[in-house]
Amino acid sequence: MVKKMISDKDKTTALILSIIGFFGVAGIHRFYVGKIGTGVLWLLTLGFLGIGTLIDLIIIAKGDFKDENKAYLRKS
């Protein structure tokens, strides 16, 4: 059995930041988990017009979102 790496970043915080992205600054959840490059991309494209932000929201809620080190977000 392969043990999953767990990030020090919190899933709930990333989820809240992703939701805020719909109403303000898209991509802040990606900055939070250390994905600076795609955070800037989300910021400049408004989260790919909301579609990318929605996909991220679903992935975070499912628990499959990973940080910059490919570690799963910590469940709160």
Buried (B, 14 or more C-beta within 10 A) or exposed (E): EEEEEEBEBBBEBBBBBBBBBEEEBBBBBBBBBEBEEBBEBBBEBBBBEBEBBBEBBEBBEEEEBBBBEEBBBBEE
